[in-house]
Amino acid sequence: MAKKDFESLRELTVQELQQKARDVKSELFNLRFALRTGHLTDFSKIRAMRRSYAQIQTIISEKRIAEGEHGAA
C-alpha cells in the first residue's frame, strides 16, 4: 500500500475502516485458499494483504484511542 493510500485511509470513519478490514480479510482468506490448492502464482500478494490488514487495524486503534481522549473524533 502506497503512502498516498495509507493517508487516504486515515480520512475514513471507523465503520468504513472496519468494512475495509473485513474486505481485506476476505481477500486474504481467498489468497490462502488459492495457495493451498496450487492456483496462486504470486506469493507476494499474501504478504501485501497481511500488511494492508495490519495497517487498517492500526488506524482503527489510533482512532479509538483518539475518541477516548477527545470524545467523539
Secondary structure, 3 states (H helix, E strand, C coil): CCHHHHHHHHCCCHHHHHHHHHHHHHHHHHHHHHHHHCCCCCCHHHHHHHHHHHHHHHHHHHHHHHHHHHCCC
